[in-house]
Amino acid sequence: MSEGGRPADADAYRRAADEALSEAFEPPMSLSEYVDAAFSDPQIAAGAARYLLDAIESAGTRTVFERGERMTRYRFFDDPYGDGEHAVLGNTATLNAFVDDLRAIVTGRGKTEKIIWFDGPTATGKSELKRCLVNGLRGYSRTPEGRRYTLEWNVAGATQDRSLGYGDGYADEEDWHASPVQVHPLSVFPREVREEIVDDLSELVDGEISVPGELDPFSREAYDYLEERYRRSGRNDLFSAVTDGEHCRVKNYLVDVGRGIGILHAEDDGTPKERLVGSWMPGMLRELDSRGRKNPQAFSYDGVLSQGNGLLSVVEDASQHADLLRKLLNVPDEGHVKLDKGIGMDVDTQLIVISNPDLDVELDQYADRDGTDPLKALKRRLDRHEFRYLTDRTLEAELIRRELTGESEVWATAAGIDPDERVREAVHVPIHDGTGLVRELAPHAVAAAATYNVVTRLDADRLPPDLGTVETAILLEQGYVQTGDERREIDEFDFGGEGGRDGGRDGGRTGDRGGARTRSHDGRSGIPVTFTRDVIAELLEEPRDRSHPELSVENVIMPDDVLDAMANGLATAPVFSRAETTEFESRVAAVKSHVRDRQEADVLDAMLSEVGVDEAAVTEYVEHVYAWDTGGTVDTSRGEVEPDPLVMKLFETEQLGRFDEADYEGSSPGDDVAEFRRTKVIAALNRYAWEHRDEDFSVERVDLQEVPIIQTVLEADSWDDVRRLFPDFDPGQWADPPVDTETATVKRQTIDRLCERGYSPASAELTTGRVLREVAHEWD
């Protein structure tokens, strides 16, 4: 690269583009060559649903833990072809249900008559799904495995006075015109031959190869014209003549919006016919003669079904096109739509409608009529999949950062990213005012916003009776919750409510499949990420009302700043009802308390990091405790020895600070010490041994980082440790400690360590100041 970021050779861009296109396109082939290729690789003849399913499955899967359940997630929805820019975060169960429906269609187990409906509140990821589908299908069609084909025609050689095109004077490649609706190449065969080909191809795959019935009207016009010419010339091999390589060939095309993907937006207007398939062009009708009838070449083919023929048709903001949905009723199972009274078109497309809950209201307007509901047939055809707000703090934090910074990496799949660290870390946002100013969202600020969003989305009526909202959010995110020394798994909790899935319309699914949390309404309401984004964006615009003689603390936004602004903004936000505002305001205190605990833990860890428990000492202690409990020995450099009571006692009293001399009889543990060892240390080891029972278990092979309870118990920091290690420390002096005091030394070292761990000097000063002010009240 040269200076300024440009390549040394400016033609590198052109060569890169040439290479990209050369990999995506291949030369046209004859119809016979295509048929041979299809029998070698039936995938290239796949219908819409099968191609969509293949595209999704081609990206592979990964394991995720969401809403208290472990499940398999398709990487396709992480937007791998778009570098994660339009990844759908969360809602894995809903996406899996969508894939299951595609598989049911492909394998002939039903669903072919259904219109897939994605429903849910605003800002839940439905629009990202649409963009992810576009990116994924576009990218997949550029791969050798994802080649997509259609027909193109040339009638110039059949006559000297008329061509298929919209003008005259064509020559060579300019005489070729592709089907404007991506017609399937096998559609050119007569029905009985086509059915035989399809049956033979279907024997080579799991399920059926689906091919729409007839040629599209544009291609039919070309076929009929050629057939008439060759019939008049006395040819007997009419099909071979018409489909000869001089007139008909198969070409691959790159899937994109308008070519294999049709999207109908809220603002699109026109008659239902125009929105569905397109419109006639009067000027072209006058120019093109078609034996006294409308010539299909004069049709625009810009409707959603025309553009999406061969793959995917999406009706976005479906409530704006409720009138159109009724016109779509017979399209999925009949696969046919009319351009005009005498001209129809067979279509093969996967229909998807996307809506906010307002479509629900539209569909239910006649619900009280029971059997005479005029929308009942439509509701029966819609197969509903419900998108919900995220109830995973990590995913919500990732989404907030995306909204604020434009980050596109998917944390769970990107190399070098620790999602747990990303949740808590600071975010630095440039302020584009020409000064180069950067404001800092302090560590835990984004985590605080994400946690608050999540707790507002939890169904208060179905919380576990002994857990609060924040603890429930943590439980759903990681599958367990830690309370002091005790770790409780999600299976131990009763979430209440009725079992089973929330039903869709007339038996349709919401996409949730079993598990502990599918009984609740979590995620159906709550604070949307867009509200949170706007609140934080406003905070970033103005400096805070605080000052420091040396540090720019006014440019730091603390977690409490975010939470206060969110809670204060609820009442004036039009998206919340009074009841929601009251309920959401009541939940902010628990989030503040949780965040302050996390800040306190950061400060304690920084204070005590130089005097913390050594990993080797922890390992030695655990080995001696395990041998003490099992009657075994400890392997040392001196050979096998009995567990040493003094080693365990010194560790428990001096390193852990949990017991004192009165808890022992000499070096022998008293009842409380023995109980601690068995319930907190040995129980965790036994759990680890059970989870790894297929291996040869020994305590020496235990990775203490994989036993969270041991880490929590043995490496927990407390203010008692600070008192013991720094006897002259005075938290009341923290704001301005006298020089050459222990307090000044501890503060300097603590600030330095926090800065090494992602804090700025300003955010470290503010965080430690807040924590130590509370500690000072109770210190004496």
C-alpha positions, 0 to 999 in steps of 0.5 A: 500500500502507498501513502494515503491507503491507496494501492501502489497499483491502482489497477488492483481494484479492477483486477480484483473486480475481474477476479470476483466476477470470473468466479461468479459467472460461467459461460452459457450452456446448451439445454442438453448440457444443463440437463446432464449437469443437473443429473450430476448435481441435482442442486442446480435444479432446486426449486425455491424452498430447496435452494433457500434451505441449501443456502442456509445449511451451507454456512454450517451451525454453531451451539448457543445458549439462549433463553435458558436453553442450549440449541443449534444455530445456523451460521447463515443468520450471522450474516457471514456473506455480509461480514456480520453487518446484518446478523440477526442476534438471538431469536434462534428458536424462531429462526430454527422453526423457519428452517424446519418449515422449509425442510417440511416443504422440501421433503414433501411433509406439508407447509407448501400452502403456507405463507411464512409470517414473521411477526413481532414488536418493532426493533426485534430484528425482523428487518435485519432478517430480510437484509441477512437473507438478501446478503446470504442468497446473493453471496451463496449464488456467487459460489460454485455450490450456489449457481442459479440458472435461467433461460435466455432466447435469441430469435434473430436467426429465425427471421430477417424482419423481426426480433424478440427484442424491444428494438431493431438492429441486434447482432451477436450477443445483443440478440440474447434476452434472458427471462425477466422472471428467472424461469427455471430451465426445465420449464421449457420441456413439454409437461410429460417430459418435464415430469419424467425428468423431475421424477428421475432427479428426485430419486437422487435427493432427499425429498422432491425437486420442484419445478414450476409448470410452464414457461413464463409469458416472455419466454413462451412468446419466444418459444411460440414464435420460433415453433411457428416459424419452424413448423411452417418450414416443415421441420419435424423435430420442433423442440430440438429446433426451438431449443437449439443453441442458436435460439435457447441456452441456459445462463447462470445469474447472480441472485439479488433484489429484483433478480430472484429476490422480490421485496415489497416495501411499505411505500410501494403503491399501485394496484394489487396487480402492479404490486404483485406482478407488474404493469403493462407499458402502453408505448411498448404495446403499440410497438410490439405486435402479437397477433391481436393480443397483448404482447407479454414483452410489453410487461414490466415484470417489476412486481414482487412475485416477478422479481422473486420468482425462482427464490424469495418474495418478501412483503415488508411492513405487511399491514400496509399491504393487507389488501394484497395478502388476500390476493396471495392466498392461492399462490403458494399451492397453485403456483400461478398468478395472472398478468392479464385475463388471458395471460398467466404466469407460473411462479416458484417462490418462497413467500414471506411477510414481515409485520409489526403487531399492527397486522395482528389487529388488522387480521382480527377485525372480524374475529367476533364473527366466528365462522363468517370471518372473511379473513379466516382463510387468510389467517389459516394460510399464514404460518406465524413465527414470532420475533421477540426482544432479546432477553440475553444481556450479552446479545443486547449489549452487542446490539447496543454497540452495533447501534452506537458504533456501527460494529458488525463483528458477531462476537460469538464467532469473531476471532479474538473477541471475548463476549464477556469482556466486550459486555463490560468494557468501555466504548469510546465514541468520536464526537464529529464537531471538528475538534477531535473530541472523544467521549467515553461510555465508562466500563459497565455503561453499555452493560447497564443499559443492556441489563435494564433493557432485558429486565424490562422484558421479563414477565413479572408474573412468571419470575422464580419466587426466590429470584429478582429480575436481574438474577433471572436475567443472569440465569437465562443468559448463562444457565446458572446463578451464583448467590454467595458461595452457592451456584444454582442451575437453571433446572432447579427453578420453577418459572410458573405458568402453563407449559407448551408453546404459545400457539400461532394462528390456527395451530401456527407456531411461534417458533419456540420449542419446549424448554423452561422459558417457552411458558412465559411472555418474556420479550414480547414487550419492554424497552426497545434498543432504539429507545436506548440508542437514542438516549445514549446518543443524546448523552454523548452530545453534551458534557456531563456536569462534573469536573476534576482539576486534572482529568476530563471527567465531564466527557465520561458517561457513567452507568448511573448516567445512562440508567437515570436518563433511560428511566427519566425518558420513559414518561415522555416517550410515546412508545410506552403506556403509563402502566409500562412506564410505571413498571419499567421505572420500578425495575431500574433500582435493581439494575443500579445495585447490580452494576454497582456490585460489578464496579465494586468487584473491579475496584477490589480486584485492582486493589488486591491483584498484587496480593491475590491468591496464587494459582499454584497455592490454590491447586495445592490447597484443592489437592490436599482437601480432595485427599483429606476427604477421600482418604488419599494421598498427595503427589509431591516432589518428595513422593506420595504424602498424607494431606497436610492439615497445616497447609489447608489451615494456613490457606483458609485463614491467611489466603482466604480469610474465612476462618480464624484460630477458634475454628480449628483444634490445633490444625484439625478443622472444626465442624464449620471448616469441614462443612465448608470443604465438603460443600464448597470445594469437594461438591464442585470437584464431584460435579466436574468429575461427573461432567467429565466421567468419560475421562480418567478423572483425577484432581490434578487434571482439573482446570480450576478455571472450569469450576466456577464455584472454586474460583468464586470461593477461593479467589473472592475479594472482600474489604476485610482483605483490604483491612488485613493487608492495608492496616493504615488504609483510610477510604475517607481520604480517597478523593484527595489522599495525603502524600506518602500515605498508604491510602495514596499508594493504594489509590495510585496502584488501583487506578493504574491497574484499572487503566490496564484493564480498560478504564481511562484515568477519568473513568477510573477516578469516577468509578473508584470515587463512587465505590469508596464513598460508600465504603467509607460510611461503613469502614469504622 
